[in-house]
Amino acid sequence: MLRLALSAVAAACLTAVSVQAQEEAEPFSIQGTATALAGEANRAFEAEDWEAARRALESALALKPQHPAYLGGLVQVGLHSGDENLIFDALERLAAAGIAYDRSRLGDADESLRAMQPDRYAALDAALTRTTGMIGMAEREARIDTGALIEGVAMDIETDRLFLSSVSGREVLLVEPFDRETFTVFADAEHGLQSVFGLAVDSRNRVLWATTGVLPQTGLPEGETGETALVALDLVTGDVYRRYTIDGAERIADVTVRDGIVYVTDSGANRIYRLNGLNEELQLLSDDPRFVSLQGLALAQGALYVADYAIGLWRIDLEDGAATLVRAGTESLIGIDGLGATRDGERLIAVRNGMAPNQVFAIEFAPRGRAVSGHEILLRGHADFGEPTLLDVKDDRIWLVANSPWPLYPDDGSGPTGTVEPLVILEIDLD
């Protein structure tokens, strides 16, 4: 959830989406070029040059496929220019990407579209309706009244213990298998923790990896300075085995581990680090100027995949750290927060919360893992959904933070602004 804000394509576009991502990007990058094209679309929109606005938005979509704001902008261009085919096309693309659209924004044009092309409208109506329906099943694994802003979850499969990361409480919480409605504090500020973000159980070394850093929601007492770090906690006692830092890090956030090798994203500096063992030092794996808002990461297909909230998925070569943008399929890869992989490494499991509707879905790859060949929605519209964030995948089961209360914690540090409901952890069986 450590994400950056997305600015307007046009004022009318922004009302249609809830994606957040940074638009102040490096020159000559995907993001920078798309931002420039969005600016062109804005200026053309204001000048009522509808064709120029359409061309700019289509060019932006070529860089960032299925971007909801750009598709929403095409709908607005069609409405203002009277181009019904453009409206239909943009709405059909939104539906194919699994993005909901409130047709009340069409106003009187909704009935006009129905009258002009009734068959096409009926198919569109069915497709848009499918974007909001409930899909999948999940069991409520735990319901805990923490009163805190919880971001991440990790399962110790050997003991069936759940660990939760608290951003506002500066803690790692432990939930025992015999009581899924209460918690104890496993580690806290006395262990050198500030806000805790990602968690990962390292079965080989029997440690719990936790990432920590500072946000406005952290609430540091006067006189305490912030420092971001990767922390190894003894999986039994919660004692700190070692704390790892690296020059230039701003906010070490998400973490994954395999065979004792740890990978983390830095969502502040937009870098990726690797730790080759408990007694090693953090090393820079990848630092690409095209990165915008790095989130969850997972190992699959012989590579490291990293979610970029603003752009999609990056494939990172484990040898040289080279980053390749994964070519999207029909489903939007923008707005992905949590990321995991199945046991065989054949599929990624993604949590998308950057646009409506929130959902968990599996991603399948074409040969060589550089393009998406298909996807399957695993969970959408669940009764416990608020804002899903991070997940853990083990033995083809998923544990998911279903309703993290981020909306109650504004960036001015004043949260919570309302009642924090009990946290729900859902379990999804992939078999």
N, C-alpha and C positions, 0 to 999 in steps of 0.2 A: 504493500500500500504506500510505499515511500515514492510518491509519484510527483511529476511536475505538471504544471497547468497548461492547457491547450487554448490558444486564443482563436479569434473569430476567422471564419472564411467570409461570412457576411453575417450581419446581426440575425437575419432570418434563419441562417443555417444553425446557429448555436442553440436555438430553442429546441432543436430536434434531437440533440444528443447530450450525453453526459460524460463523454470521453475527456480525460485530462492528460495533457502531455505538453512538454516544453516546445514553444515555437521559436525560441531564440537559439538558433543552432549555428554550427560551424559553417563557414562558406564552403561551397562546392560539395556539400553533403546532401544525402537524400532529404533530410529534414530541412536544410537551408533552402534547397531548390523548391521543395514543396511549399515552404513558407512564402517564398517569393511569388510563386504561382498563385497562392491564396491571396496575396496582396493584389496581384493583377485582377483576380476575380472580384475582389472587393471594389476596386476602382471601376471596373467595367460595370459592375452591378449598380453602383451609384450613378454612373453615366447612362444607365439603361441601355448599354451595349450588350445585349443578351447573348449574341453569338460569341463575342470575345470572352464573356464570363464563362460560357459553356466550354470553350476550348481550353481556358486556363484550368478549370476544374477537372476536365478529362485528363489533362497533362499531369495534374497533381495526383489523380487516381492511378495513373500509370506508375507513379513512384510509390504510392502507398495504397495498394489495392483494398477495396471495400472499406475505405475510411468513411465512417458514418457522417461526419460533418460535410465532406465533399459531396457525397451522394445526396445528402439533404439539401445542399446548395443547388444541385442540379434540379431537384424538385422545385425549388423556389424560382430558379431561372425559367423553368417550363411554365410555372404559374403566371409569372409576370409577362412572358412573351406569348402566352397562349399556345404553346407547343405541347399538345396532349401526348404525342408519342414520346417526347423527352420525359414527361412526368411518369408515364407508364414504365419506361425503360429504367429510370432511376429507382422507382419503387420496387420493380421486379428484382433489381440488383440488391437492394436492401434486404428483401425477403430471402433471396438466395443466400445471402451472407448470414442469415439468422438474426438480423437486426430488426427490432420492433419499430413501428412508425405509427404515430397517433394521427389518424386520418382526419381528425377534427381540424388539423392545421390546414387542410385543403380547402376548408370553407365550402362555398357553393360549388367549387370545381369538382368536389367529390361526386355529386349527382350528375354533373355534366359528363364526367368521365364514364360513369355507368351507362348513361344514355347513348354516348357516342360509340363505345365499343363494349357492348354488354358481355360478350363471351370472354374477352380479354380481362375485363373488370372482374368477372366471376372467378377466373383463375387467380388473379392478383389477390382478391379478397380471401380466397382459401389459403394462399401462400402466406400472406401477412398474418392471418389468424394462427397459422401453424407456428409462427415465431414466438407466440406468447403462451402456448399450451404447455401443460405439465408433461414432463418426460422423465422416465427413470424412477428408480426406487433407492431409498437409503434408510438405514436404521439409525435411530438416535443413540449414539454410543455414550454420550455424557451430556449432562445439563448442570452447569456450575454457576452459582451466583458469585462471581468474582468482584463485581463492582469496578472493573478495570478495563482498559483498552487492551484487548488481546489481539495479537497479530498472527502468531505461528503455533504449530503443533508438531510434535514428534512422538512416535510410538516406539517403545522398546519391546520388540516382538518377543524377546525371550522371557520377559517378566510381565507383559501386558500392562505396563505402566505408561500413562500418558503424561507428556510434558507440554506446558503452555508458556508462551512468551508474553510478558506484559510490557507494553510500551509506557503506560502511565504509572504503573506501580514499580518499575525497575526491578522486576522479579522474574524468576522462572518458577512456575507452579507445577506441583506434582499431583496427579490424580491416580489413586490406586485402583486396581481392578475390582476390589471388593466393595468399593463405594464410589460410584461415578457422579455423585452430587456434591462432594466436598473436595477440598484441596488442602495441601500443606505447601509452605514456601520451601522450595528446594535450594534456591540461591537468590541473593538479593543485593542491595547496594553495598552491604558489608563485604561482599565478594568482589567489589569493584565494578558492579554492573550499573549501567545507566539504562536508557531504554533498551529493551531486548526485542530483537526483530526475528531473525531466523533461528531455527533449531534443527539439529540432525543428530541422531543416535549413531555412534560409531561402534558397531558390534565387535570389530576386530580389536580395537584398543580399549573398549569398555569405557568410553567417555561420551559425554554429551557436548556437542559443539554448539555454542551460542554466539550470535553476533550482537554487538552492543554499540550504541552511539547516542547522539543527542538530536532531538527534534524540539520544536516549541512545546510539544505535549509532554516533554520529559519532566519539566518542573525541577530543575536543579536548584538546590539551596544556594543562598548567597555565598560567594567565595569559592564554590566548586566549579572547576573547569571541565569541559567535555573532552573526551578522547574516544575515538572509535577503535574497536578491536574485535578480534576473533578470540574467544575464550574456550578453553578445554576444561570441562567440569567432570570430576569423578562421577561415574554413573551411579554409584551407590551412595556416596556421602554428600555430593554436591560441592565438595571442596575444589578450589581452583588448582588444576594441575599446571597450567601455564596460560599466559596471556600473550597474544601475538599482535603486533602492530607493524605498519609499513609506512614509510615516508610518502606523503602525498595523499594518503587515504582521507576521505571526508565522511563517509557514512557506510561502513561495511554492513550489509543488510541480509541478503539471502545466502543460504549455504546448502551444499550437498556433499556427500562423502561416499566413496566406494573404495574398498580394500585399503582403508586407512589414509587415502589421499583426499584432501579437502579442497573444494572449490567455493569461492565466495564472490559475490558481486558487490561493487561499491556504487551505490545509487546516487551518491553525491558527486564523486569524481568521474563516474561512468567508466570504471575499469573492472577488470576481472583478475583475481589473484588465485594462486594455487599454493597449497602447503603439502609437501611430499611426505611428511611424517611428523610425529610428535616432537622430535628433537631438531626439526628443520626450522627454517624461517619462511615467512610469507614471501612469495615471489610474484612479480607481475607476469601474468599470462597473456593478457590482451588489452590493448589501449588504442582503440580505433576512434578517430574523430567523428565517425558517423554514428556512434552510440549516442542515444538521447536520454533514455530513462530505463536503465537496466533493473530488472526485477528477478523473478524466480529462474532457477537453472536446474538442469538435469542431464545425466549422462545417458546417451542412447546412440545406436548406430555407429559406435566407435568414435563419437565426438561429444563435445559439450554443447548443449543447446541452452540459449539464454533468451528469456522474454524481454523485449524492449517495448514498454508500454505504448510508446508513440508510433512505432514502426512495424513491429511484428516479431519474428523469431530470427535470431542469429545462430549460425552453426560455427563453432569455434574449433579449429584444428588443435588437437592436444599436443602436437609436436612444436609448432611454431606460433600458435595463438592467432593465426589468420582468421579473420571473420568473414563469413559469407552470409548474405541475407537469404533466408529460405523463401523460395517462391511459393506464394500462397495458392490455395485452391479456391473453392467457392466460399468457404467459411472465412470470416474476418479473423485475422490473427492480431489485431490491434486491441489494446486494453487487457492483455493477459497479465495477471499478477502472479499467482502461484503456479509452479511447474514441477512435475515429477515424471517418472518413467516406469513402465511395467517391468516385471522381473526379467523378462527376456530381452528388454531393451528395444523391442520392436515398435512400441508406441509411446508417445508422450501423453501425459495427462495434464490438462491445462485448466486453470480457473480464470474465467473472463469476467471481470467486474467493471470494465471501463465503458460499457454501454448496456442498454436494455435489450434483451433480458440477461441478467446474470446467469451463468451456467458453468458446468463442468463438462469438458468434452475430451475425447481421445483424438490424437492426431496420428495419421499414418503417412509414411514417406514413400516416395518413389525411390528406385535404386540409387545408391550413393548418398541418400539422405539430404539432398539439397532442394527438394521440392515436395510439397504436400500432395499426396495422391488421394486422400480421403479423410473424412472425419466422422465421428459418431458422438452425438450428444448423450452423455451419461446421466446428467441430472439438470433439471431446469424446473423452476416454479415450485420448489419444495416448500412446504408449509413453514419450515424453520428458517428459510432463507431471509437474511437481511442483506448484509454485504459479505459475501464469502471472500476469504483472503488466501491463506496459505494451506497447503495440504502435505501429507506424508503418504507415500505409497510403499507398501511392503507385502510380499506374498500375495500379490494381485488383489490387495485390499487397499482402499483409500480412506484416510482419516482427514476430515475437512473442517476448518473453522467456518461455520455456516453464517454467523451473524455478528461479525466484528463491529463494534460501535464507533467506527471512524467518523460518521457524520456528526456525532455528539462532541467531537473534539476538534474545534477550529484551530487554525494555525496561530492564533494569538495566545494560545496556551490557557484559555479560560475554561476549557471543558472540565467535566461534562456539562452540556447545556440542557440535559434532560435525564430521565431515568435510564440507567444502564440495565438492560434486561439480562437475565441469566444467559451465559454463553452456551451455545449448543455445538457439540462436535458430532458430525455425521460420519457414518461408516458406509462405504459403497463397496459392494462385492463385484469384482470384475469377472468372476467365473460364470 
